[in-house]
Amino acid sequence: MSDTQNNQEEKELTLTSHLVELRQRLIRALLFILAIFLCLFYFANDLYTIVSEPLTDLLPAGTTMIATDVTSPFFAPFKLTIILALFLAMPFILHQCWSFISPGLYRHERRLAIPLLISSIFLFYAGLAFAYFVVFPLLFGFFTTVGPENVAIMTDIGSYLNFVLKLFFAFGVVFEIPIATMLLIWSGITTPEALRSKRPFIIVGCFVVGMLLTPPDMISQSLLAVPMWLLFETGIIMSRVLVKKSTEDADTSDIVSE
């Protein structure tokens, strides 16, 4: 058997082993999500009550949320529990992703990736908390006071859930901007100076993204766009420190290897 055939078989074996490992990690992640869902499902109605409090606390006296669909009282809490299980399982999912890709990284790359991984988890949850504790009270406080006096506010539970999940996802992703900024600079695609020179375009882009990801009103758009810009500036500041440290670690590793 020739060397070419041996190399081809080794490549196929390596690819197969990677696919098997990827499949195993995906199954572990799905089972972990399922386990969290089963633990939370008994409290599904209580969880929905907690999520709906930013609106129900501001509703006029004598008004409540309603269910316009026969299946909404069951499926709305059910859907919320699935999404919440996914959010809570995020650290485990990211750990599985990290365990899959880390063997292919250099030592100095792993040193930088670990704090980025931890920071991404923290920022994602920070985005969810910011949406719940800051954005929702301001947003619903505005919407519940600007309507005509002869219109009773009775929001459908399914529509409300879709609305808040969209905002949760938007703010969770937006709060990852510092990580994305640092990765772009670390990979050499751009530099802090180049990003700062494009600041006016990025600010406009933040408001465009806010317009696309939030309801069509200036309040929710601004509540998303302004944090996006501030997080972008934070990413530039942090990248200058971390990328410099990563470069120093890489140089040290090269010296040691020599």
C-alpha positions, 0 to 999 in steps of 0.5 A: 500500500502506497504512502498516499493511500495511507495518508488518505485513510488517516485523513478519513479516520481523523474526519470520522473520529471528529464527526463521532465526537461532534455527535456525542457532544451534541447529544450531551447538550440536548440531553442537558437541555432536556434535563433542565426542561423536565426540572422546570416544567412543573413550575412553567406557570410560575415562570410565566408569571415572573416573566410577565410581571414587568407588564402586569405590574403596570396594567391599569386596575381591573385589567389582566392578560388574556388568552385568545387561543384555546391552546395558549394557556398551555403552550405559552408557558411550555414554550417559555420553559423550553427557551429558558432551559436553552438559556440556562444550558448555555454554559454547558453548551459552550463548554462542549463547543470549547472541548471540541475545538480546544485541542486544535488551538495553540497554548497562547490561543487557549489562554485568550479563549478561556477568558473570552468564553467566560466573558461571553457567558456573563455578557449573555446573561447580563443582556437578559438581565438588562432587558428584564430589569431596565428595558421592560419597565421603561418600555411597558411603562410607556406603552401602557400610558399612551393609549386612548382612555377608552381602550382597555389594555389586555395583552394576549399571553402568546403575543407577549411571550413572542415580544419579550423573547425577541427582546431577550434574544436581541439583548443577549446577542447584542451584549456579545459585541465586545467579544466579537470586537476583540475576536475581529482584532485578535484575528487580524481582520481589523485594528482598534484604530481602524474601528475608531475611525469608522465610529460614525458609521458604526453608530448609525449601524447600531440604530439600524440594527435596533430598528430591525430587532425591536418594535417600531418605536424610538424608545426600544430602538434607542434602548438597544442602539445606545448599549450596542455603541457603548459595548462596541467602545468597551470591546475596543478598550478591552481588545487593546489589553488582551490582544497585547497580552496574547502577543506577549504570550505568543512571543514568550512561547516562541522563545521557549520553544526555540 
